[in-house]
């Protein structure tokens, strides 16, 4: 089985998203134009300390401890503010959906 690498997938997805306005223009004479509004989120690095077995990490991935602690701190301190801002902006543009690319 042939799998896409993450960066290749994101490149294809980005190209597809970038081409949506072109599809809208080319199909404009065929169908009634409708606006498509959505929120696009990148890699959020969501993490919580409670998700990890620190004995295992210290044994196998000791170099990742600082990164895990940093992502967990950002999740706790910044993500609620980010989500609140996103929710307000999505309401202002009448967003139909949220699209999150990258790992969560």
N, C-alpha and C positions, 0 to 999 in steps of 0.2 A: 504494500500500500504506500502511496506517495503522499506525504503530508507537507503542508506549507509551513515554512518557518514563520515565526511571529512577525518579524519585520516585513516579510514578503506579504503576509496577509494584511497588515496595516497599510502597506503601500497600495495594494489592490483596493482595499476599503476606502482609502482616501481618494483614490482616482474615481471610484464609483460615486462617492459623495460629491466630488467636485464636478462630475458630469451631470448631476441632477438638474442644475439650472439649464444646461444645454438641452436636455430632454424636454424640459418644460417649454422652452422656446420652440423647439422643432415640432412638438405636438400641440402647440397653442392653437393652431388653426383647425385642428381635428376635434379637439374637445374643449369644454369650458375650462378656463384657467381657474385653478384653486391654489391657494397659498399653502405651502408646507412649512410649518415651523416646528423645530425641535431643538432640544438642548443636547449639545455634544460635549461629553466629558472625556478627558484623557485618563492616564494612569493615575489613580488616586492613592495608591500605596496604603490602603486601609489595613490596619494591623492593631491587634490588642495583645498585651502581655499574657493574658489568660488563654490565648490560643496556642501557646508554645509549651513544650516540655524542655525546660531549661537545662536539666541534667543531660539530656540527649544533645542539645545544641552545644553546650560547653564541651562535650566529648567529641562531637563530629564536626561542628561548624562554629568554633569559637570566634572566628573573625567576623561572623555575622551578628554577634551580640549587639554591637554599637548600632548597627543599621536597624535591627529589630526594635531596640529601645527608642531610637529616633522616630521611626515610622509610627510607633505606638503613641509617642508623645504628640506628634502632629495629628494623628487620628483623634486623640482626646481633646486637644486644644483648638485645632483649626477646622476640622471637618464639619462640626455643627454650624459654625459661622458660614462656611462655604455652602453647605446645603441650604441654609436659610436664604442666602443671597441668590442661589440658583432658583429656588422655589419662587421668589419674588419676580425675578427676571422672566421665568417661564410663564408666569401669570400675565405679565405685561405683553408678551408676544403671542399669547394664546397657543402655547406649545402643545402639540398633539402627543408627543412622547419624549422620553429621554434616551439617549444612546450613549453608552459608556464603552469606550475602547480601551484596550490595555487590561492589565490585571486589576483586580479590585481588592 
